[in-house]
Amino acid sequence: MKKISLILSLMLGGCVNQFADNYKTIATPSNPLYIPSSSELEIKETKNLNGDLQQYLEMGYAVIGTSNFSARSGSQNLQNLKNHAKTVGAQTVLVNRSHGGSSTVTLPFTTPTTTTSQSRSNYNINNNYGGYSSVNGNTTTTTYGSQTQYVPIEISFTQYSAVYLAKFKSRTGIYPFELDNKDKAYIEQNTGIKVGVVINESPAYYANILPNDIITRINGTDIAGVKGFIEFMNIAPSGSTKIELIRGSKKLTKTIKIQ
């Protein structure tokens, strides 16, 4: 049985670190806004990935990468995840594991066989002096071969979703999301960003900017999506900044102090 388990493990790729192979980079520690930490890496298993992610974003964490894949149950472990998380500079990882279904495969197993047969022989011996004798004997024959059996094996799979987080400096405290088509139709324009998360005790927090607010202009300049928002904030001078936004049916202007 141990031999069969070892063969299955080798055939189904149990030694590969799927967290590393399926990693998609979003940000790296080389970003000047990255805040180094001496705290021990935290691996948190969660049943509510989106809810827990929201809480961490509000605490000032940002997503630096993700791993999403399906693998044979038992082939991956949290040590694989921890090893890769340290490599990419993550400070916290949220991971969700769920049942990913099962399938049956048929594997051939060949084993050696040994067949032994016996035969009885009689020999009559005459000599030149008129002597006579009869000799009886048994002969043993051993035949070596092999046989192949096809064994059905049920394999279960686990779906893994991991989000790698690290703390970054935020000048505004706004975690921006792209507008979807419904948002664009509602405000009747293509430019702008949606406030996804407001970091606690940040400039946006104290200016009472809320999640789902749609920011259209900053200091009189149209904001062309998340990329435009980030580029604008990277070069904006410190101090008071005027933000025009839409909240439901209201058009509001907020002033925040960029750090």
N, C-alpha and C positions, 0 to 999 in steps of 0.2 A: 504493500500500500504506500509506504514511504517513497519507493521508487516511482510509482505512478504519479504521486503528488509532485515530485521533483520534475518529472518530464512535463507535466501540465504547466508548471510554473515557467519552465524554460520556453515552452511552445507559445505561451500566451503573453510573454513579455512582462513578467512581474517585476523585473529589475529596473525598468525604465522609470525615471522621474518624470511623470506626466505633467506635474505642476510646472516644471521648467520648460518642457517641450511645447506646452500650450500657452505660454505666457505672452501677453500682449502689453507692451510698454506704453504708458501714457506720460509719465514724467520720471526724472532721475534725480539722484542726490547731487548731481553737478549743477542743478538749477540754483542760482544764487539765493532764492527765497527759501530753500530747504533749511529746516531747523534741525541740526544734529541732536541726538538724544543718547544719554548714557543708560537709559532704562532698559530692562530686559525685554526682548521681543515678546509680544503678546499674540498668541494664537487663540482666537475665540470661535468656537463652534456655535452656530446660530440656526434656528428654525425660521427666523424672520430677517432675512438678509437685508431687504430694503429698509425695514424699520430701524435696524441697528446701524446701518450705513448712514441714515439721516442723522442719528444722534452723534456719530463720530464727526460728520461734516460740520455739525453745529459747534463741535468742540475745537474746530480749527484744523482738522485733518483733511487731506486731499487724497484722491485716488491716484496712485502711481502705476498701477497695472492690474490686470485680471488674468485668471486662469479658469477656463471652462472646458470640461471634457467628460467623457464617459469611459470608465475603465472597469476591468474585471474586479469584482468585489474582493477586497483583501490584498490587491496588488499594490495599493498606495497606502501610505500612512502619514501621520502628521509630522514625522521627522523629515520626510521628503519635502513637505511644505515648508517646514522651518528652515531647512538648509537653503532652499531657493529664496525664501523671504530675506534671509541675511545677505544673500548675494546681491539682491536688487536694492537693498537699503530700506526695506519696509520696517516700520516700527510697530505696526499692528496689522494682523490679517484676520479678516472675517471669512469663515468657510462654512459652506452648507453642503451636507451630504444627504442624498436622497436615493431611493431605489430606482434603478434605471432599467428594470426589466430583466429578462433572462432568455437564453436560447440553448438549444441542444445541438451538440456536435458529436459526430461519430469518429472516434480515433482508433487506428489500428494498433494492436499490441501483439508482437510476435514473441513467442517463447520457445525455448528448445524442447525437443522431445527425444525420448530414448525408448527403443523397442527391442526387447530381448526374446529370442526364440531358441528352443532346444530340439535337437534331432538325435535319434538313436541309430547307431551303426553296428553291424555284425561283420566280422572278418574271419575267414577260414584260412588257416595257414598249414601248408604241407611242406615237409623238408625232404631232402634226398635220402634220408634213412628210414623212410616210411612212417615218420612221425606226423601227427595231426593234432591241430588245436583250433579252438574256436574262441575269438576275442569279441567281446561286446563293449561298446563305448558310447558315451553321450557327447554331443558337440553343441556348444553354446555360441549363438550368433547375436551380436549387438549392432543395431542400426541406429544412427544418429540423424535427426532431422529437425524440423521446426513446424510450428503451427501458428496461424494468425487469426486472432479474434477481433471483431469490430465491436467496441464498447461504446454505448451512448453515454455522454457526459453532459449534465445540465450545468450551464455556466450563468451565474448571476452577475449583473453589472450595477455599478454605483455611479450616479451623476454627481460630479464635483463642481462647485462654483466657489472660487476664492477671489476676494478683493483685497489688494495690498494697499495699505494706507501709511502716510507719513505726514508730519506737521510741516506746513509751509507758512511763511509770513504772508498775510493778506492786507493790502493797503486799505481795502474797503470793508472786508468781511462779507462780501457777496460771492456766492458760488453760482456762476451763471449757467443757464441751460439755453439751448437753441430754441427758437420759436418753431412750433409745428404749424402745419397749414391752417389749422383751426384758429390758432393765435393770430396769424397774419391776416386771415379773413376778418377777424373781429376788430383789429385795430386799423385795417385797411392799408397796410404797408408791409414791406418785406424786411425792413431793418428793425433792429432792436434785439433785446435779450430778455429771457424770463428769469426772475430770481428763483433759483432752485432752493438754496439754503442761505440763511443768514447766520453767521458765526456769532455765538454768544459774546456779549460785551465788546463788540467791534464797532467801528464808526457807523456802519449801516444799522446795527442793532439799536444804537442810541438815537439814530435819526428816524426810527420807527418805519424802516423799510421792511416789508413783509414777504415771505415766500409767495410766489405766483404773481407778484407785481411784475409788470412789463415795463422795462426801462427803454425809452425811445431815444433820448438825447442826454448828453452830458456836456455841460458848459456850452450848450447851443450846437453841439456837433452830433450828427446822426451816428448811431452805433451799429456797425455792420456785423451783427452776430457775435458769438463768443470770442472769436479771434480778434475782431475789432475792439471789443471791450477790453480784452487783456492787453492788446497793443497800446490802447489809449491810456490805461492805468499804469503801464510801465514807464511812460514818459511824462505823465501828468505831474506838475509840481505839488509839493505838500501844501496843505492848507484847505480852505473851504472850497467845495465843489458843488455845483448845482446839478441836480439830477431830476429830469422830467420823466414821469412814469404814469402808467395807466393802471388803476386798481378797480376792477369791475367796470362801472360806467363813469368813474371819476378820473379826471386828469389832475395829477398832483405834482407839485414841485417840492423836492426835499433838498436840504443842504447837509452834506456830510463833510467831515474833516479828514482828508486823506493823510495817512501817516507817512 
